[in-house]
């Protein structure tokens, strides 16, 4: 999958938050959103 272009419409997605509850991008439609993640935070390195 290619990286989205800056300013393009992002694909719909749902991810768990820090409390394990699912949050969808559509829950925040019309708002600015910052997605912060640690790619290997929960894996065995």
C-alpha positions in Angstrom: 0.0 0.0 0.0 1.4 3.4 -1.0 1.6 6.2 1.5 -1.2 8.8 1.2 -0.4 12.2 -0.2 -0.4 15.1 2.2 -3.9 16.7 2.2 -5.6 13.7 0.6 -8.6 12.0 2.1 -7.4 9.2 4.4 -8.9 5.7 4.1 -11.4 4.6 6.7 -9.9 2.7 9.6 -10.5 1.6 13.2 -7.8 1.0 15.8 -7.7 0.3 19.5 -6.8 3.2 21.8 -4.7 3.1 24.9 -7.6 1.6 26.8 -8.2 -1.2 24.3 -11.5 0.5 23.0 -11.9 0.7 19.2 -11.9 4.2 17.8 -12.8 4.9 14.1 -11.6 7.8 12.1 -15.2 8.5 11.2 -15.9 9.2 14.9 -13.9 12.4 14.4 -15.2 13.5 11.0 -14.7 17.3 10.5 -12.0 17.5 13.2 -8.2 17.7 13.0 -6.8 14.3 14.1 -3.2 13.3 15.1 -2.4 9.6 14.8 0.5 8.7 17.1 1.8 5.2 17.2 4.9 3.2 18.1 5.4 0.6 15.4 7.2 -2.0 17.6 5.9 -1.0 21.0 4.0 -4.3 21.6 6.0 -6.7 19.5 8.9 -8.9 20.6 12.1 -7.3 19.3 
